[in-house]
């Protein structure tokens, strides 16, 4: 189930060479997003991954993973589980290669994301949140499709890490990079890319207070899983997943810390990004900006890059944040 690479890499950590190889594979498909300086927040720069073709950073990992498939694997198609952004990214990558894709989606996912996956040609199966992984594994075993999970996958993490390479290339004197944590794929990849290139740069994860399993796991020194009931309280649907053994291993080695933000701080950050940066951010995408605006004392001084991970937000939620 791990992925398309022939050798067993179940717990191998991603390397900077893996990330650089991914950068070559995704070139011309994923957008090389710019860094935007913020006059309204001292020292803050934004990495707007909401400007990607599917509105989120997930395209990086999906394109890298699909590109690594053998012709035989590609012909059988791919399958995943997703609350929306990874599903859209995998559908986009699969369409570019002309292969079938099935997405198992929690039935509480935002409709805007469900519609987008279908528009990209994916077969979408809605299930209760507790069944998303088991159903995906069952269908993969029955159909022979290759499972490319949202974060528990070597090539997906390597693809997400290209975000970090671009940040360092565009702002070599950056002091810290803020990255949201859901399943931990983005945070893992970015942390590898940055720490293996310039260990002096701090990489700090950001989670909602209502879905802070990574923060608790790192404090405990072991993987701590939060229940669906706990995690689904947050409005940040893109980070309602627990981290896994693979991403925990990366975060434990490379991450400098985790900041947690409240629901009120997330909503306020969505409004600030829309009004002052002219960026549409979903709740998950606004986490890092919320951390900078509301928890500046917990962060390093100097230049800080906040990764705006996605912008696929329900119109009603955006209007509420702007009210």
matplotlib code that plots the C-alpha trace (Angstrom):
import matplotlib.pyplot as plt

x = [0.0, 3.0, 3.5, 5.0, 8.7, 9.9, 12.1, 10.5, 10.7, 8.0, 9.9, 12.8, 12.9, 12.7, 16.0, 16.9, 17.8, 14.3, 12.9, 15.2, 14.2, 10.5, 11.2, 12.3, 9.3, 6.7, 8.2, 5.8, 2.8, 2.8, 3.1, 6.3, 4.4, 6.0, 6.8, 4.6, 5.9, 3.3, 3.5, 0.8, 2.7, 6.3, 8.7, 5.9, 6.1, 3.4, 3.9, 0.5, -0.1, -3.7, -2.6, -1.9, -4.1, -6.3, -6.1, -3.7, -0.2, -1.3, -0.7, 3.1, 2.9, 0.2, 2.0, 5.3, 3.7, 1.7, 4.7, 6.7, 4.1, 5.1, 3.0, 1.5, 0.5, -0.8, -3.1, -4.8, -5.6, -5.1, -7.2, -7.0, -9.0, -9.2, -11.3, -10.8, -7.5, -5.5, -8.4, -8.4, -4.7, -4.7, -7.5, -5.6, -2.4, -4.3, -6.1, -2.8, -1.5, -4.8, -5.5, -8.6, -8.9, -11.2, -11.5, -13.0, -14.3, -15.7, -19.4, -18.8, -16.3, -17.1, -19.3, -17.1, -14.3, -16.5, -17.8, -14.2, -13.1, -15.9, -15.3, -11.7, -13.1, -12.7, -15.1, -16.1, -17.4, -18.8, -18.5, -18.6, -15.3, -14.4, -14.6, -12.4, -9.2, -10.7, -12.9, -10.0, -7.8, -10.6, -11.2, -7.5, -7.1, -10.2, -9.4, -5.6, -5.5, -2.4, -3.2, -1.6, -2.6, -2.6, 0.5, 1.6, 3.7, 7.4, 6.8, 4.0, 6.1, 9.0, 6.8, 5.4, 9.0, 9.6, 7.7, 10.6, 13.2, 11.4, 11.2, 15.0, 15.8, 13.6, 14.4, 17.8, 17.9, 14.5, 14.6, 11.6, 9.0, 5.4, 3.7, 0.3, 0.1, -2.8, -1.5, 2.0, 3.1, 3.6, 5.3, 7.6, 8.6, 9.2, 11.2, 13.4, 14.0, 14.9, 16.8, 18.9, 19.8, 20.1, 19.7, 19.7, 16.2, 13.5, 10.5, 7.5, 4.2, 0.8, -2.3, -5.8, -6.2, -9.1, -6.9, -3.5, -2.5, 1.0, 1.8, 0.7, 2.6, 5.8, 5.5, 4.9, 7.6, 5.2, 2.3, -0.9, -4.1, -7.1, -10.6, -12.7, -15.0, -12.2, -10.6, -13.8, -14.6, -12.3, -13.4, -10.0, -11.2, -7.9, -6.1, -8.6, -6.4, -4.0, -0.3, 1.1, 4.2, 6.0, 5.3, 5.8, 9.3, 10.1, 8.5, 10.4, 13.7, 13.3, 10.6, 11.5, 8.1, 4.4, 2.1, -1.7, -4.4, -8.0, -11.0, -11.5, -7.9, -8.3, -11.4, -9.8, -6.8, -9.0, -10.4, -7.0, -5.7, -8.7, -8.6, -4.9, -3.2, -6.0, -5.8, -8.6, -7.6, -9.5, -9.3, -6.4, -4.6, -5.0, -3.5, 0.1, -1.0, -3.1, 0.0, 2.0, -0.7, -1.7, 1.3, 4.2, 5.9, 6.3, 8.1, 11.6, 12.4, 13.2, 11.8, 9.1, 7.4, 3.8, 2.7, -0.9, -1.6, -4.9, -7.9, -10.8, -13.3, -17.1, -18.4, -20.6, -17.6, -15.6, -18.5, -18.8, -15.1, -15.4, -18.5]
y = [0.0, 2.3, 3.4, 2.8, 2.4, -1.2, -1.4, -1.3, 2.2, 1.9, 4.0, 5.5, 9.2, 11.4, 13.0, 16.3, 14.3, 12.9, 16.5, 17.7, 14.8, 15.7, 19.3, 18.1, 15.8, 18.4, 21.2, 22.7, 21.1, 22.6, 26.3, 27.8, 30.2, 33.5, 35.0, 38.0, 40.6, 41.9, 45.6, 45.1, 42.5, 43.2, 40.5, 38.3, 36.8, 34.6, 31.5, 31.4, 27.8, 28.6, 29.8, 26.3, 24.9, 23.0, 25.7, 23.9, 22.6, 19.0, 19.1, 18.8, 15.5, 14.0, 14.9, 13.5, 10.2, 9.7, 10.5, 7.8, 5.0, 2.3, 2.0, -1.2, 0.6, 3.6, 1.4, 0.0, 3.5, 5.2, 5.5, 7.6, 9.0, 12.8, 15.6, 17.4, 19.0, 15.8, 14.3, 17.2, 17.0, 13.3, 13.7, 16.5, 14.4, 11.3, 13.2, 14.6, 11.0, 9.7, 7.2, 6.4, 7.7, 7.0, 9.2, 8.1, 11.2, 11.8, 12.7, 15.9, 17.4, 20.8, 20.5, 22.9, 20.3, 17.4, 19.1, 20.0, 16.4, 15.3, 18.0, 16.7, 13.3, 11.4, 8.8, 10.0, 7.8, 9.5, 7.6, 8.3, 9.8, 6.7, 4.6, 6.6, 4.7, 1.2, 1.6, 2.9, 0.0, -2.5, -1.0, -0.9, -4.6, -5.6, -3.5, -3.5, 0.2, 1.9, 3.7, 7.1, 8.4, 12.1, 12.1, 8.6, 8.1, 8.7, 10.4, 12.5, 13.9, 14.5, 16.4, 18.6, 19.4, 21.3, 24.2, 24.5, 24.5, 27.4, 29.4, 29.1, 30.1, 33.2, 34.3, 32.9, 34.9, 33.6, 33.0, 30.8, 29.0, 28.3, 25.3, 23.8, 20.3, 17.9, 14.5, 16.0, 15.5, 19.1, 19.9, 16.8, 17.6, 21.3, 20.5, 18.1, 20.5, 23.4, 21.6, 19.6, 22.8, 25.4, 23.9, 27.5, 28.2, 27.2, 25.2, 25.6, 23.7, 25.2, 23.3, 24.2, 23.9, 21.5, 19.2, 19.4, 15.7, 16.5, 18.9, 16.4, 13.6, 15.6, 16.5, 12.9, 11.5, 9.0, 9.0, 10.1, 9.7, 12.0, 10.7, 11.8, 13.4, 15.5, 16.5, 17.2, 20.1, 22.4, 24.4, 23.6, 20.5, 20.1, 19.3, 17.0, 13.9, 12.5, 12.4, 8.9, 7.0, 8.1, 11.8, 11.7, 10.3, 13.3, 15.9, 14.5, 14.8, 18.1, 20.3, 23.0, 23.4, 23.6, 26.6, 26.1, 28.6, 29.0, 28.9, 32.6, 33.3, 31.2, 33.0, 36.4, 35.4, 34.4, 37.9, 39.6, 37.5, 38.5, 42.2, 42.9, 40.3, 39.8, 36.1, 33.6, 31.1, 28.2, 27.7, 25.3, 27.7, 30.5, 28.7, 30.0, 33.6, 33.2, 32.1, 35.1, 37.6, 36.2, 34.4, 36.5, 36.3, 32.5, 32.9, 33.8, 37.5, 38.5, 37.3, 34.6, 32.8, 31.6, 28.9, 29.6, 25.9, 26.2, 28.4, 26.0, 27.5, 27.4, 30.8, 31.1, 30.5, 33.2, 35.7, 34.9, 35.6, 38.9, 40.0]
z = [0.0, 0.5, -3.1, -6.4, -5.5, -5.8, -2.7, 0.8, 2.2, 4.8, 7.4, 5.4, 6.0, 2.9, 2.0, 0.3, -2.8, -2.9, -2.7, -5.4, -7.7, -7.0, -8.0, -11.4, -11.8, -10.9, -12.9, -15.4, -13.7, -10.2, -10.0, -8.5, -6.2, -5.2, -1.8, -0.9, 1.6, 4.1, 4.9, 7.5, 9.5, 10.3, 9.0, 7.5, 4.0, 2.5, 0.4, -1.4, -2.3, -2.7, -6.2, -7.4, -10.2, -7.7, -5.0, -2.6, -2.1, -2.5, -6.2, -5.5, -3.8, -6.0, -9.2, -7.9, -6.7, -9.9, -12.0, -10.2, -11.1, -13.6, -16.7, -15.3, -12.1, -13.9, -16.1, -13.0, -11.7, -8.4, -5.2, -2.1, 0.8, 1.3, 2.7, -0.6, -1.5, -1.9, -3.8, -6.2, -6.6, -7.3, -9.7, -11.5, -11.7, -12.8, -15.5, -16.8, -17.1, -18.5, -15.7, -13.6, -10.0, -7.1, -4.0, -0.7, 1.0, 4.5, 4.1, 6.1, 3.6, 2.2, -0.9, -2.8, -2.6, -3.4, -6.5, -7.6, -7.4, -9.6, -12.1, -12.4, -13.4, -10.1, -9.0, -5.5, -2.8, 0.3, 3.6, 7.4, 8.5, 10.6, 7.4, 5.0, 5.5, 5.8, 2.8, 0.7, 1.7, 0.9, -2.6, -3.3, -2.4, -4.5, -7.6, -7.9, -7.9, -6.4, -3.1, -2.9, 0.6, 1.5, 3.6, 4.6, 1.5, 0.7, -2.8, -1.5, 1.3, -1.1, -3.4, -0.6, 0.4, -2.8, -1.1, 1.3, -1.5, -3.2, 0.1, 0.7, -2.9, -2.8, 0.8, 1.8, 5.1, 6.3, 10.1, 10.4, 8.3, 9.6, 8.1, 8.9, 10.3, 9.5, 8.6, 8.6, 5.0, 4.1, 7.5, 7.1, 3.5, 4.2, 7.3, 5.5, 2.6, 4.9, 7.7, 5.3, 3.4, 6.2, 9.8, 11.3, 9.9, 12.3, 11.0, 13.2, 12.8, 13.4, 14.4, 15.6, 19.4, 18.6, 16.5, 18.1, 18.0, 16.6, 19.4, 22.0, 20.3, 20.2, 23.9, 24.8, 22.6, 21.1, 18.6, 20.3, 18.3, 18.7, 18.0, 15.0, 17.5, 18.9, 15.5, 13.6, 16.0, 14.1, 11.1, 9.5, 7.6, 5.8, 9.1, 10.8, 10.3, 12.8, 12.0, 11.3, 12.3, 9.1, 9.5, 13.3, 12.6, 10.3, 12.6, 15.7, 13.9, 12.1, 13.5, 16.0, 17.6, 17.3, 17.9, 18.3, 17.4, 18.3, 16.0, 16.5, 15.5, 12.4, 11.3, 11.9, 9.8, 6.9, 7.0, 7.2, 4.3, 2.1, 3.0, 3.3, 1.1, -1.4, -0.9, -0.4, 2.3, 3.7, 7.4, 7.1, 4.9, 7.4, 10.3, 9.8, 9.4, 12.6, 14.4, 13.2, 14.0, 17.4, 18.7, 17.5, 20.9, 20.5, 17.1, 16.2, 15.3, 11.8, 8.5, 8.8, 5.9, 6.5, 4.1, 3.0, 2.2, 0.4, -0.6, -1.2, 1.2, 1.1, 0.0, 3.1, 5.4, 3.6, 3.9, 7.6, 8.1, 6.3, 8.2]

ax = plt.figure().add_subplot(projection="3d")
ax.plot(x, y, z, "-o")
ax.set_aspect("equal")
plt.show()
